[in-house]
């Protein structure tokens, strides 16, 4: 009787004999596209109907108090689910994908195929001021990673499938296949080549078709605008780009500062309680901060911007243009606080929707301010849409993703020129002050960020522990030359680390330096290792990055470097071994 594992092994062997590697990658990318599209649809529908069940039937006054209590309940439920069921951190989805690509061979834990969907539903449906996109991107990437692992694909193919899952998730949740493809290339830094772009495109298109088939035009975030671009408005779009760039800087710095401070709160249960209360207070004052905030963007784009603050304590400001502008500025400023508090208190969600929210409000705010000040008649809807792209380009350092996403979700490319102008200016503005995006800043500080720079990307995949050579004979410093010669006769290497009884590294003896003494028997009892050894001027640690190790080799004439951890001898790493592995990985990453 053939069991399941045997049948699977037979299937793998049949695939190897009958299906080429490239064809198989296309097949797997199609499967990943279907599953990531289904994940996007499932999350969107779950959020929609859960929120509907929670909020249906409440009158205006009760709903305000629900706004205060609901986010606290959602964060507490999310924390309990993650702590006692998942038992692993699942926040910062995109950053986790980048870490997996750079430091974990693109392998993502299997529970991420479902845990982020459940946790983000609990957070967002109850009012957490974050987005569903990062959780579903992590879900899609986890699907791609685990399917690739099941079929025993190599690192490069697993990485492509991770990108396929992310592309499919973005394409499915927004019905924007080009944006999904560009997101994988620009944000996840998947290399652009024929070998990668076709699987990404297959997954993105497949996920979009799944979303269209299951949802039609109903639930997903979608805008359409018919107004044409006016050439004389170019200076105002440049100004909007600068505004978005500085707001992006505010977004990044404030969110990270809040997260650092909340991490210091002890004990663990105090974080969700304190965070939930703060978030509830903010939403009680500004109900528009509840959840993802796409209803706010719909209102602004469709000429109903005043509705955004009608249910807030500032509802009276709708009758005064300057007061309305001021309230919009406050709401925009507090959105990033609400988002950061949600995530750092234990909620699960991403910055995608908050970025679009703040961008839309920033564009609407800027147009109203310009019209009130100069009476120039710029379009609120256009500025809101272009502002979304500007914030996304700045916060995520992803101008191309921003341009194509807004172009696709508006149903056309009438806004392509202003989108390009504002996104580019916003990106250049924030990049001057902040070279890394909100996804990559912490990873870059820890030296864990993979990039499009192939040399650095290859070095990042290498670890000192994987290149460690331990076939060296250790000697003690009190050993005589005669005893040392006996050790030499049994050794395959010409380097002899000197250690004490606790394996503390004391120095090294190079055979070439003492070769002239080896056959002088009169010295065998006169000289000890203590007189022959010396301490090398450099050493490395098993935790050092391979980029640092390569730099040491480049700056010195050493062919072997001792590896020391907490003063203890571990082994050696050799120049030949490092650069042999480097060339092999570089060749693998360049093969199409």
DRENLO-548270 format. One record per residue (C-alpha): z, x, y; residue number from 1. Coordinates in nm, 2 decimals. Example, Ala and Ser with C-alpha at 12.3 -4.5 7.8 and 13.67 -1.06 7.14 Angstrom:
2
- z, x, y, k
- 0.78, 1.23, -0.45, 1
- 0.71, 1.37, -0.11, 2
***
This chain:
592
- z, x, y, k
- 0.00, 0.00, 0.00, 1
- -0.11, 0.15, 0.33, 2
- 0.15, 0.12, 0.61, 3
- 0.08, 0.09, 0.98, 4
- 0.12, 0.46, 1.07, 5
- -0.13, 0.55, 0.79, 6
- -0.38, 0.30, 0.92, 7
- -0.34, 0.43, 1.27, 8
- -0.40, 0.79, 1.14, 9
- -0.72, 0.67, 0.97, 10
- -0.83, 0.50, 1.29, 11
- -0.77, 0.82, 1.49, 12
- -0.97, 1.03, 1.24, 13
- -1.25, 0.77, 1.25, 14
- -1.25, 0.78, 1.63, 15
- -1.27, 1.16, 1.64, 16
- -1.57, 1.16, 1.40, 17
- -1.76, 0.87, 1.56, 18
- -1.66, 0.83, 1.93, 19
- -1.70, 1.11, 2.18, 20
- -1.41, 1.21, 2.40, 21
- -1.59, 1.08, 2.71, 22
- -1.67, 0.74, 2.55, 23
- -1.32, 0.70, 2.43, 24
- -1.18, 0.77, 2.77, 25
- -1.40, 0.49, 2.91, 26
- -1.27, 0.25, 2.64, 27
- -0.91, 0.34, 2.71, 28
- -0.96, 0.31, 3.09, 29
- -1.10, -0.04, 3.03, 30
- -0.79, -0.14, 2.82, 31
- -0.56, 0.01, 3.09, 32
- -0.75, -0.19, 3.36, 33
- -0.70, -0.52, 3.17, 34
- -0.33, -0.45, 3.11, 35
- -0.26, -0.33, 3.47, 36
- -0.44, -0.63, 3.61, 37
- -0.23, -0.86, 3.39, 38
- 0.08, -0.68, 3.51, 39
- -0.02, -0.73, 3.87, 40
- -0.09, -1.10, 3.82, 41
- 0.24, -1.15, 3.62, 42
- 0.44, -0.99, 3.90, 43
- 0.28, -1.18, 4.18, 44
- 0.31, -1.51, 4.00, 45
- 0.67, -1.44, 3.89, 46
- 0.77, -1.35, 4.25, 47
- 0.59, -1.66, 4.39, 48
- 0.75, -1.92, 4.15, 49
- 1.09, -1.76, 4.14, 50
- 1.11, -1.77, 4.52, 51
- 0.98, -2.13, 4.52, 52
- 1.25, -2.24, 4.28, 53
- 1.52, -2.06, 4.48, 54
- 1.41, -2.20, 4.82, 55
- 1.27, -2.54, 4.75, 56
- 1.47, -2.84, 4.88, 57
- 1.68, -2.66, 5.13, 58
- 1.70, -2.80, 5.49, 59
- 1.67, -2.57, 5.79, 60
- 2.04, -2.50, 5.84, 61
- 2.12, -2.45, 5.48, 62
- 1.82, -2.23, 5.45, 63
- 1.95, -2.00, 5.71, 64
- 2.28, -1.95, 5.52, 65
- 2.07, -1.90, 5.20, 66
- 1.90, -1.62, 5.38, 67
- 2.24, -1.45, 5.43, 68
- 2.36, -1.49, 5.07, 69
- 2.05, -1.46, 4.86, 70
- 1.96, -1.09, 4.92, 71
- 2.32, -0.99, 4.82, 72
- 2.28, -1.18, 4.50, 73
- 1.94, -1.03, 4.43, 74
- 2.06, -0.67, 4.49, 75
- 2.37, -0.72, 4.27, 76
- 2.16, -0.87, 3.98, 77
- 1.91, -0.58, 4.01, 78
- 2.18, -0.32, 4.00, 79
- 2.34, -0.48, 3.70, 80
- 2.01, -0.50, 3.52, 81
- 1.92, -0.14, 3.59, 82
- 2.27, 0.00, 3.52, 83
- 2.34, -0.19, 3.19, 84
- 2.00, -0.27, 3.05, 85
- 1.75, -0.01, 3.17, 86
- 2.01, 0.28, 3.21, 87
- 1.76, 0.48, 3.40, 88
- 1.66, 0.51, 3.77, 89
- 1.34, 0.31, 3.84, 90
- 1.33, 0.32, 4.22, 91
- 1.07, 0.51, 4.43, 92
- 0.79, 0.42, 4.19, 93
- 0.51, 0.63, 4.34, 94
- 0.73, 0.94, 4.38, 95
- 0.82, 0.91, 4.01, 96
- 0.46, 0.90, 3.92, 97
- 0.39, 1.21, 4.12, 98
- 0.69, 1.38, 3.96, 99
- 0.57, 1.29, 3.61, 100
- 0.23, 1.44, 3.68, 101
- 0.36, 1.76, 3.82, 102
- 0.67, 1.82, 3.60, 103
- 0.66, 1.60, 3.29, 104
- 0.31, 1.64, 3.16, 105
- 0.22, 1.30, 3.31, 106
- 0.45, 1.13, 3.06, 107
- 0.63, 0.82, 3.19, 108
- 0.90, 0.64, 2.99, 109
- 0.80, 0.34, 2.80, 110
- 1.05, 0.10, 2.96, 111
- 0.86, 0.14, 3.29, 112
- 0.59, -0.08, 3.14, 113
- 0.82, -0.38, 3.20, 114
- 1.15, -0.28, 3.37, 115
- 1.00, -0.24, 3.72, 116
- 0.85, -0.59, 3.71, 117
- 1.18, -0.75, 3.62, 118
- 1.39, -0.55, 3.86, 119
- 1.15, -0.60, 4.16, 120
- 1.13, -0.97, 4.09, 121
- 1.51, -0.99, 4.11, 122
- 1.51, -0.79, 4.43, 123
- 1.22, -0.95, 4.62, 124
- 1.24, -1.31, 4.51, 125
- 1.60, -1.32, 4.63, 126
- 1.49, -1.18, 4.97, 127
- 1.50, -0.80, 4.94, 128
- 1.29, -0.66, 5.22, 129
- 1.06, -0.44, 5.01, 130
- 0.72, -0.46, 4.85, 131
- 0.60, -0.54, 4.49, 132
- 0.32, -0.29, 4.50, 133
- 0.51, 0.03, 4.41, 134
- 0.68, -0.13, 4.11, 135
- 0.35, -0.26, 3.97, 136
- 0.18, 0.08, 4.04, 137
- 0.46, 0.24, 3.83, 138
- 0.41, -0.03, 3.57, 139
- 0.03, 0.03, 3.56, 140
- 0.08, 0.41, 3.54, 141
- 0.34, 0.38, 3.26, 142
- 0.09, 0.16, 3.07, 143
- -0.18, 0.43, 3.11, 144
- 0.05, 0.71, 3.02, 145
- 0.19, 0.55, 2.71, 146
- -0.15, 0.43, 2.58, 147
- -0.28, 0.78, 2.63, 148
- 0.02, 0.92, 2.44, 149
- -0.03, 0.68, 2.15, 150
- -0.39, 0.80, 2.12, 151
- -0.27, 1.17, 2.15, 152
- -0.48, 1.26, 2.45, 153
- -0.42, 1.59, 2.62, 154
- -0.25, 1.64, 2.96, 155
- -0.57, 1.60, 3.16, 156
- -0.66, 1.28, 2.99, 157
- -0.31, 1.14, 3.02, 158
- -0.31, 1.22, 3.39, 159
- -0.64, 1.03, 3.43, 160
- -0.49, 0.73, 3.25, 161
- -0.19, 0.74, 3.48, 162
- -0.43, 0.73, 3.77, 163
- -0.63, 0.45, 3.60, 164
- -0.31, 0.24, 3.57, 165
- -0.23, 0.29, 3.94, 166
- -0.58, 0.21, 4.05, 167
- -0.58, -0.10, 3.83, 168
- -0.25, -0.21, 3.97, 169
- -0.36, -0.18, 4.34, 170
- -0.69, -0.34, 4.26, 171
- -0.53, -0.63, 4.07, 172
- -0.26, -0.71, 4.32, 173
- -0.49, -0.70, 4.62, 174
- -0.83, -0.77, 4.45, 175
- -0.95, -0.45, 4.61, 176
- -1.11, -0.22, 4.36, 177
- -1.23, 0.05, 4.61, 178
- -0.88, 0.07, 4.76, 179
- -0.74, 0.11, 4.41, 180
- -0.98, 0.39, 4.33, 181
- -0.92, 0.57, 4.66, 182
- -0.54, 0.53, 4.62, 183
- -0.54, 0.72, 4.29, 184
- -0.75, 1.00, 4.44, 185
- -0.57, 1.02, 4.78, 186
- -0.21, 0.93, 4.71, 187
- -0.17, 1.04, 4.34, 188
- -0.39, 1.34, 4.41, 189
- -0.61, 1.29, 4.10, 190
- -0.89, 1.54, 4.11, 191
- -1.23, 1.40, 4.23, 192
- -1.50, 1.47, 3.96, 193
- -1.73, 1.27, 3.74, 194
- -1.48, 1.30, 3.46, 195
- -1.21, 1.13, 3.67, 196
- -1.40, 0.89, 3.90, 197
- -1.57, 0.68, 3.63, 198
- -1.25, 0.59, 3.43, 199
- -1.07, 0.51, 3.76, 200
- -1.36, 0.29, 3.87, 201
- -1.37, 0.11, 3.53, 202
- -0.99, 0.04, 3.55, 203
- -1.00, -0.08, 3.91, 204
- -1.30, -0.31, 3.87, 205
- -1.16, -0.45, 3.54, 206
- -0.82, -0.52, 3.70, 207
- -0.99, -0.69, 3.99, 208
- -1.19, -0.92, 3.76, 209
- -0.87, -1.01, 3.57, 210
- -0.70, -1.10, 3.90, 211
- -0.99, -1.31, 4.02, 212
- -1.02, -1.48, 3.68, 213
- -0.65, -1.57, 3.66, 214
- -0.57, -1.63, 4.03, 215
- -0.88, -1.72, 4.21, 216
- -0.80, -1.72, 4.58, 217
- -0.46, -1.87, 4.54, 218
- -0.16, -1.64, 4.55, 219
- -0.28, -1.30, 4.65, 220
- -0.26, -1.16, 5.00, 221
- -0.60, -1.22, 5.16, 222
- -0.74, -1.24, 5.51, 223
- -1.08, -1.31, 5.65, 224
- -1.20, -1.24, 6.01, 225
- -1.53, -1.32, 6.16, 226
- -1.50, -1.17, 6.51, 227
- -1.73, -0.87, 6.58, 228
- -1.63, -0.53, 6.71, 229
- -1.65, -0.47, 7.08, 230
- -1.74, -0.12, 7.18, 231
- -1.55, -0.12, 7.51, 232
- -1.22, -0.17, 7.31, 233
- -1.24, 0.19, 7.15, 234
- -0.98, 0.33, 7.40, 235
- -0.74, 0.06, 7.30, 236
- -0.78, 0.13, 6.93, 237
- -0.72, 0.50, 7.00, 238
- -0.40, 0.40, 7.19, 239
- -0.30, 0.18, 6.89, 240
- -0.36, 0.48, 6.66, 241
- -0.11, 0.68, 6.86, 242
- 0.14, 0.40, 6.87, 243
- 0.11, 0.36, 6.49, 244
- 0.15, 0.73, 6.44, 245
- 0.48, 0.74, 6.62, 246
- 0.60, 0.42, 6.45, 247
- 0.51, 0.58, 6.12, 248
- 0.73, 0.88, 6.21, 249
- 1.01, 0.64, 6.30, 250
- 0.96, 0.46, 5.97, 251
- 0.97, 0.78, 5.76, 252
- 1.26, 0.95, 5.94, 253
- 1.48, 0.64, 5.96, 254
- 1.43, 0.53, 5.60, 255
- 1.52, 0.87, 5.47, 256
- 1.82, 0.91, 5.69, 257
- 1.96, 0.57, 5.58, 258
- 1.90, 0.66, 5.21, 259
- 2.08, 0.99, 5.25, 260
- 2.38, 0.82, 5.41, 261
- 2.40, 0.53, 5.16, 262
- 2.39, 0.77, 4.86, 263
- 2.73, 0.91, 4.98, 264
- 2.90, 0.57, 4.94, 265
- 3.15, 0.57, 4.65, 266
- 3.22, 0.40, 4.41, 267
- 2.88, 0.28, 4.28, 268
- 2.96, -0.09, 4.31, 269
- 3.03, -0.07, 4.68, 270
- 2.66, 0.02, 4.76, 271
- 2.51, -0.32, 4.65, 272
- 2.79, -0.51, 4.81, 273
- 2.77, -0.33, 5.15, 274
- 2.39, -0.31, 5.14, 275
- 2.36, -0.68, 5.05, 276
- 2.59, -0.79, 5.33, 277
- 2.40, -0.57, 5.59, 278
- 2.06, -0.70, 5.46, 279
- 2.18, -1.06, 5.46, 280
- 2.30, -1.02, 5.82, 281
- 1.96, -0.88, 5.93, 282
- 1.77, -1.16, 5.75, 283
- 2.00, -1.42, 5.90, 284
- 1.91, -1.30, 6.25, 285
- 1.54, -1.24, 6.16, 286
- 1.43, -1.47, 5.87, 287
- 1.09, -1.30, 5.88, 288
- 1.24, -1.00, 5.72, 289
- 1.30, -1.20, 5.40, 290
- 1.10, -1.07, 5.11, 291
- 0.76, -0.90, 5.14, 292
- 0.67, -1.07, 5.47, 293
- 0.31, -1.16, 5.40, 294
- 0.36, -1.50, 5.55, 295
- 0.44, -1.33, 5.88, 296
- 0.11, -1.14, 5.86, 297
- -0.08, -1.46, 5.78, 298
- 0.06, -1.63, 6.09, 299
- -0.03, -1.34, 6.32, 300
- -0.38, -1.31, 6.19, 301
- -0.44, -1.68, 6.21, 302
- -0.32, -1.72, 6.57, 303
- 0.03, -1.85, 6.50, 304
- 0.23, -1.54, 6.60, 305
- 0.50, -1.74, 6.78, 306
- 0.60, -1.90, 6.45, 307
- 0.73, -1.56, 6.34, 308
- 1.04, -1.60, 6.55, 309
- 1.07, -1.98, 6.57, 310
- 1.33, -2.00, 6.29, 311
- 1.53, -1.70, 6.41, 312
- 1.82, -1.70, 6.66, 313
- 1.56, -1.59, 6.91, 314
- 1.35, -1.91, 6.88, 315
- 1.39, -1.98, 7.25, 316
- 1.18, -1.67, 7.33, 317
- 0.85, -1.83, 7.22, 318
- 0.81, -1.98, 7.57, 319
- 0.83, -1.65, 7.75, 320
- 0.56, -1.39, 7.68, 321
- 0.78, -1.09, 7.77, 322
- 1.08, -1.21, 7.57, 323
- 0.84, -1.27, 7.27, 324
- 0.72, -0.91, 7.30, 325
- 1.07, -0.78, 7.31, 326
- 1.18, -0.98, 7.01, 327
- 0.88, -0.86, 6.82, 328
- 0.97, -0.50, 6.90, 329
- 1.33, -0.56, 6.77, 330
- 1.20, -0.72, 6.45, 331
- 0.97, -0.43, 6.39, 332
- 1.25, -0.18, 6.45, 333
- 1.48, -0.36, 6.21, 334
- 1.22, -0.40, 5.93, 335
- 1.25, -0.04, 5.83, 336
- 1.63, -0.07, 5.83, 337
- 1.61, -0.37, 5.60, 338
- 1.37, -0.20, 5.37, 339
- 1.58, 0.12, 5.35, 340
- 1.90, -0.07, 5.29, 341
- 1.74, -0.28, 5.02, 342
- 1.62, 0.03, 4.83, 343
- 1.92, 0.25, 4.88, 344
- 2.17, -0.02, 4.79, 345
- 2.01, -0.05, 4.45, 346
- 1.72, -0.29, 4.50, 347
- 1.38, -0.21, 4.34, 348
- 1.07, -0.22, 4.56, 349
- 0.82, -0.01, 4.75, 350
- 0.72, 0.07, 5.11, 351
- 0.37, -0.07, 5.07, 352
- 0.45, -0.43, 5.20, 353
- 0.70, -0.31, 5.46, 354
- 0.43, -0.07, 5.59, 355
- 0.18, -0.35, 5.62, 356
- 0.44, -0.58, 5.78, 357
- 0.54, -0.32, 6.04, 358
- 0.17, -0.23, 6.10, 359
- 0.08, -0.60, 6.15, 360
- 0.37, -0.65, 6.39, 361
- 0.29, -0.33, 6.57, 362
- -0.07, -0.43, 6.62, 363
- 0.02, -0.78, 6.74, 364
- 0.30, -0.64, 6.97, 365
- 0.05, -0.39, 7.12, 366
- -0.22, -0.65, 7.18, 367
- 0.03, -0.89, 7.35, 368
- 0.17, -0.60, 7.56, 369
- -0.18, -0.49, 7.67, 370
- -0.29, -0.85, 7.75, 371
- 0.03, -0.92, 7.94, 372
- 0.01, -0.60, 8.14, 373
- -0.36, -0.56, 8.20, 374
- -0.51, -0.90, 8.10, 375
- -0.79, -0.73, 7.90, 376
- -0.82, -1.00, 7.63, 377
- -0.80, -0.79, 7.32, 378
- -0.78, -0.98, 6.99, 379
- -0.43, -1.03, 6.84, 380
- -0.58, -1.08, 6.49, 381
- -0.79, -0.77, 6.50, 382
- -0.50, -0.56, 6.64, 383
- -0.27, -0.69, 6.37, 384
- -0.51, -0.60, 6.09, 385
- -0.60, -0.26, 6.23, 386
- -0.23, -0.20, 6.29, 387
- -0.17, -0.25, 5.92, 388
- -0.42, 0.02, 5.84, 389
- -0.27, 0.25, 6.11, 390
- 0.08, 0.23, 5.97, 391
- -0.04, 0.28, 5.61, 392
- -0.24, 0.58, 5.71, 393
- 0.06, 0.73, 5.89, 394
- 0.35, 0.65, 5.65, 395
- 0.16, 0.72, 5.33, 396
- -0.07, 0.99, 5.47, 397
- -0.35, 0.79, 5.32, 398
- -0.61, 0.70, 5.58, 399
- -0.89, 0.63, 5.34, 400
- -0.68, 0.39, 5.13, 401
- -0.57, 0.21, 5.44, 402
- -0.93, 0.18, 5.57, 403
- -1.08, 0.04, 5.25, 404
- -0.78, -0.18, 5.17, 405
- -0.79, -0.37, 5.50, 406
- -1.17, -0.38, 5.49, 407
- -1.16, -0.54, 5.14, 408
- -0.88, -0.79, 5.19, 409
- -1.05, -0.92, 5.51, 410
- -1.36, -1.00, 5.31, 411
- -1.60, -0.76, 5.48, 412
- -1.65, -0.44, 5.68, 413
- -1.67, -0.59, 6.04, 414
- -1.36, -0.39, 6.13, 415
- -1.47, -0.06, 5.97, 416
- -1.51, 0.13, 6.30, 417
- -1.17, 0.03, 6.46, 418
- -1.00, 0.08, 6.12, 419
- -1.14, 0.44, 6.10, 420
- -1.05, 0.52, 6.46, 421
- -0.69, 0.39, 6.44, 422
- -0.62, 0.52, 6.09, 423
- -0.75, 0.87, 6.18, 424
- -0.55, 0.89, 6.50, 425
- -0.24, 0.76, 6.34, 426
- -0.26, 1.01, 6.05, 427
- -0.33, 1.30, 6.29, 428
- -0.03, 1.20, 6.51, 429
- 0.23, 1.19, 6.23, 430
- 0.09, 1.49, 6.05, 431
- 0.16, 1.70, 6.36, 432
- 0.53, 1.62, 6.32, 433
- 0.56, 1.54, 5.95, 434
- 0.33, 1.73, 5.71, 435
- 0.43, 1.52, 5.40, 436
- 0.42, 1.15, 5.34, 437
- 0.71, 0.93, 5.26, 438
- 0.62, 0.96, 4.89, 439
- 0.59, 1.34, 4.88, 440
- 0.85, 1.47, 5.13, 441
- 1.14, 1.50, 4.88, 442
- 0.92, 1.63, 4.60, 443
- 0.77, 1.90, 4.84, 444
- 1.12, 2.01, 4.94, 445
- 1.21, 2.06, 4.57, 446
- 0.88, 2.24, 4.50, 447
- 0.77, 1.96, 4.26, 448
- 0.47, 1.82, 4.44, 449
- 0.13, 1.86, 4.27, 450
- -0.16, 1.89, 4.52, 451
- -0.54, 1.90, 4.53, 452
- -0.51, 2.28, 4.56, 453
- -0.61, 2.38, 4.21, 454
- -0.43, 2.71, 4.20, 455
- -0.10, 2.56, 4.30, 456
- -0.15, 2.25, 4.08, 457
- -0.20, 2.48, 3.78, 458
- 0.10, 2.69, 3.86, 459
- 0.31, 2.38, 3.90, 460
- 0.23, 2.28, 3.54, 461
- 0.37, 2.62, 3.41, 462
- 0.73, 2.68, 3.34, 463
- 0.92, 3.01, 3.30, 464
- 1.09, 2.87, 2.99, 465
- 0.75, 2.82, 2.82, 466
- 0.64, 3.18, 2.89, 467
- 0.96, 3.34, 2.79, 468
- 0.94, 3.64, 2.56, 469
- 1.25, 3.72, 2.36, 470
- 1.14, 3.98, 2.10, 471
- 1.31, 4.26, 2.28, 472
- 1.59, 4.46, 2.12, 473
- 1.91, 4.47, 2.33, 474
- 2.12, 4.78, 2.36, 475
- 2.47, 4.86, 2.49, 476
- 2.54, 5.11, 2.77, 477
- 2.78, 5.32, 2.55, 478
- 2.52, 5.37, 2.28, 479
- 2.42, 5.74, 2.22, 480
- 2.06, 5.86, 2.24, 481
- 2.06, 5.90, 1.86, 482
- 2.17, 5.54, 1.81, 483
- 1.91, 5.43, 2.06, 484
- 1.63, 5.61, 1.88, 485
- 1.71, 5.42, 1.57, 486
- 1.67, 5.09, 1.76, 487
- 1.34, 5.22, 1.90, 488
- 1.21, 5.28, 1.55, 489
- 1.26, 4.91, 1.47, 490
- 1.13, 4.77, 1.80, 491
- 0.78, 4.63, 1.87, 492
- 0.83, 4.66, 2.25, 493
- 0.89, 4.95, 2.49, 494
- 1.15, 4.78, 2.70, 495
- 1.51, 4.76, 2.61, 496
- 1.75, 4.53, 2.81, 497
- 2.11, 4.66, 2.84, 498
- 2.38, 4.40, 2.79, 499
- 2.75, 4.40, 2.73, 500
- 2.94, 4.20, 2.46, 501
- 2.91, 3.88, 2.66, 502
- 2.53, 3.92, 2.70, 503
- 2.57, 4.00, 3.07, 504
- 2.26, 4.18, 3.20, 505
- 2.34, 4.54, 3.31, 506
- 2.00, 4.70, 3.34, 507
- 1.70, 4.82, 3.14, 508
- 1.56, 5.12, 2.97, 509
- 1.19, 5.19, 2.97, 510
- 1.07, 5.39, 2.67, 511
- 0.80, 5.56, 2.87, 512
- 1.06, 5.71, 3.11, 513
- 1.25, 5.89, 2.83, 514
- 0.98, 5.96, 2.58, 515
- 1.02, 6.34, 2.64, 516
- 1.38, 6.31, 2.51, 517
- 1.32, 6.13, 2.19, 518
- 1.24, 6.43, 1.98, 519
- 1.51, 6.66, 2.12, 520
- 1.78, 6.62, 1.86, 521
- 2.02, 6.84, 2.06, 522
- 2.05, 6.55, 2.31, 523
- 2.13, 6.28, 2.06, 524
- 2.50, 6.30, 2.09, 525
- 2.51, 6.43, 2.45, 526
- 2.33, 6.15, 2.63, 527
- 2.42, 5.78, 2.64, 528
- 2.22, 5.47, 2.74, 529
- 2.44, 5.46, 3.05, 530
- 2.25, 5.77, 3.18, 531
- 1.91, 5.64, 3.09, 532
- 1.93, 5.28, 3.22, 533
- 1.85, 5.15, 3.57, 534
- 1.87, 4.81, 3.74, 535
- 1.52, 4.67, 3.83, 536
- 1.48, 4.57, 4.19, 537
- 1.36, 4.22, 4.10, 538
- 1.44, 3.95, 3.84, 539
- 1.36, 3.59, 3.80, 540
- 1.55, 3.28, 3.68, 541
- 1.44, 3.02, 3.42, 542
- 1.46, 2.76, 3.70, 543
- 1.23, 2.95, 3.94, 544
- 0.89, 2.80, 4.01, 545
- 0.59, 2.97, 3.86, 546
- 0.45, 3.00, 4.21, 547
- 0.75, 3.22, 4.30, 548
- 0.71, 3.42, 3.98, 549
- 0.34, 3.48, 4.05, 550
- 0.43, 3.59, 4.40, 551
- 0.67, 3.85, 4.27, 552
- 0.41, 3.99, 4.03, 553
- 0.16, 4.00, 4.32, 554
- 0.40, 4.18, 4.55, 555
- 0.52, 4.44, 4.30, 556
- 0.37, 4.67, 4.05, 557
- 0.58, 4.53, 3.76, 558
- 0.42, 4.41, 3.44, 559
- 0.74, 4.25, 3.30, 560
- 1.02, 4.08, 3.49, 561
- 1.37, 4.02, 3.34, 562
- 1.48, 3.66, 3.32, 563
- 1.84, 3.62, 3.42, 564
- 2.05, 3.30, 3.43, 565
- 2.40, 3.31, 3.58, 566
- 2.41, 3.69, 3.52, 567
- 2.32, 3.66, 3.15, 568
- 2.01, 3.81, 2.99, 569
- 1.76, 3.55, 2.87, 570
- 1.44, 3.74, 2.81, 571
- 1.13, 3.87, 2.99, 572
- 0.82, 3.72, 3.14, 573
- 0.51, 3.93, 3.14, 574
- 0.22, 3.94, 3.39, 575
- -0.04, 3.93, 3.11, 576
- 0.11, 3.62, 2.95, 577
- 0.15, 3.44, 3.29, 578
- -0.21, 3.50, 3.40, 579
- -0.35, 3.43, 3.05, 580
- -0.18, 3.09, 3.05, 581
- -0.29, 3.04, 3.41, 582
- -0.66, 3.11, 3.34, 583
- -0.65, 2.88, 3.04, 584
- -0.50, 2.59, 3.23, 585
- -0.74, 2.64, 3.52, 586
- -1.03, 2.63, 3.29, 587
- -0.90, 2.31, 3.12, 588
- -0.85, 2.14, 3.46, 589
- -1.20, 2.24, 3.57, 590
- -1.38, 2.12, 3.26, 591
- -1.56, 1.79, 3.31, 592
***
